[in-house]
Amino acid sequence: MAITVNLYYTGKDGAARAFAQEMEESGTADAIRAEEGNVRYRYFQPLDDPETVLLIDAWRDQDALDAHHASPMMAKIAELRDKYDLHMVAERYVTDEDGLPDRDVAFIRQ
């Protein structure tokens, strides 16, 4: 059961993008990607909202996510969120173990 958390970081005057850039340039994002159980850690920017950055953060299971939350990375992330005065909205999803139903596969172009 993989767990995906969509985190929407919102700030002012480009702060969310600057946060994501610092996470990448400092190596913090790569360190998180290297953590045991990390499946995905990628930033995106919505086309209709230049003040928001979306982080798609996926983990193998709850134990891997809990280990990440207990890691030193969380202090660095919290420090940067404060530095850029970001606010967050989180959405949590659990992977459907059965995968995509056949009726949905027809709409996926690969």
Summary of the structure (lengths in Angstrom):
residues: 110
radius of gyration: 15.3
end to end distance: 23.8
largest distance: 46.1
contacts: 287
relative contact order: 0.28
helix: 36%
strand: 28%
